Amino acid sequence: MELLKGKVAIVTGAAHPLGMGFSGAKKMAEAGAKVVITDMVREPQHQANIEARAAELRDAGFEAIALPVDVTNREQINACVEKTIEHYGRIDILFNNAGSPAGVGDFLEMTDQQWDISYQVNVKGVVNFCQAVIPHMQKAGGGSIINNSSLLGLGALAHTAGYCATKFALIGLTKTLACEFGKDNIRVNAICPGNIWTQMSELEVDLHVNAGEGTRAEVTQKLVDDVALGRWGKADDIGNAVVFLASDMGSYLSGVSLPVAGGLASGL
Ligand SMILES: NC(=O)c1ccc[n+]([C@@H]2O[C@H](COP(=O)([O-])OP(=O)(O)OC[C@H]3O[C@@H](n4cnc5c(N)ncnc54)[C@H](O)[C@@H]3O)[C@@H](O)[C@H]2O)c1
């Protein structure tokens, strides 16, 4: 069933083949959307990565283009929005997936730079993109914005202050925008992933191993000991939730923070 037939979606932070951004883009393309794959490009390989993701989707018979966007750079965001309108004529869905783990670490040792990157990417990047896209959604009569927060946007863990504080802020932003733009038929929701196996979680495992908490295999298992479903999440578990929230299947959902976490921390 083509739940997103005729829709156009922009996805941020979608360069990595195992990441949630690319999964969201792929699942939306499979559901009939035309997708714009974006990520920050700081070296030639980064441009090659986003182009490879878009080519992968086109090779599978879907419509996709790649554009370089650092979400902290308004000029790049505006250029992306203009090019999307030129190319596809509209923007129906924005998946704000880009995120930075810079704010993970011991609170007393966190630097200004760690706080600044966390805020600039995890909160301000979403603000920047929403300000550029919402006027187009308003003109088109509606849209769906999905923000990738975290289970750490709903509850806390030690040694995650910069990440946790900004992912909480993203939930507040999501709820505010849902209230403010519901009148324009724009739905704004957050996804709160638990432990999803991506390059970011590989880094998380490394942190625990380096802290002497066990071998790679032990730490990898320990991190999902409390997950009710007993396994790591897959990026596609998030991609499926994105399609649900983006499509008319989620037509009366706005301002929601949806945990996609296999039952981890169900008591929150
Ligand atoms: N992996 C997990 O278990 C987990 C859990 C909860 C939430 N999340 C969130 O999910 C999202 C996706 O993470 P992932 O695990 O798929 O890892 P990932 O590393 O594949 O995705 C993060 C992406 O954000 C991009 N990014 C960082 N700074 C950027 C900037 N300034 N401009 C544009 N792009 C930028 C990175 O290049 C990367 O492609 C993130 O927001 C992350 O915080 C991840």
The ligand as an ORCA input file, in Angstrom:
! r2SCAN-3c Opt
* xyz 0 1
  N      21.383      4.954     18.000
  C      20.580      5.074     19.047
  O      20.452      4.130     19.839
  C      19.782      6.345     19.259
  C      18.875      6.354     20.338
  C      18.073      7.477     20.525
  C      18.134      8.534     19.634
  N      19.019      8.515     18.597
  C      18.979      9.652     17.658
  O      18.691      9.159     16.353
  C      19.212     10.049     15.370
  C      19.957      9.255     14.330
  O      21.104      8.650     14.905
  P      21.712      7.258     14.420
  O      21.850      6.409     15.613
  O      20.954      6.763     13.244
  O      23.221      7.630     14.039
  P      23.877      8.279     12.749
  O      25.242      8.685     13.179
  O      23.734      7.394     11.551
  O      22.982      9.577     12.478
  C      23.256     10.851     12.946
  C      23.454     11.712     11.713
  O      23.420     13.090     12.086
  C      24.328     13.730     11.252
  N      24.710     15.042     11.770
  C      25.409     15.353     12.896
  N      25.608     16.688     12.965
  C      24.993     17.224     11.870
  C      24.842     18.538     11.375
  N      25.379     19.594     12.003
  N      24.142     18.724     10.225
  C      23.604     17.675      9.561
  N      23.732     16.400      9.965
  C      24.421     16.184     11.110
  C      25.527     12.786     11.172
  O      26.360     13.091     10.056
  C      24.812     11.452     11.037
  O      24.589     11.098      9.678
  C      20.046     11.078     16.138
  O      19.282     12.265     16.307
  C      20.276     10.403     17.484
  O      20.496     11.346     18.504
  C      19.860      7.446     18.401
*
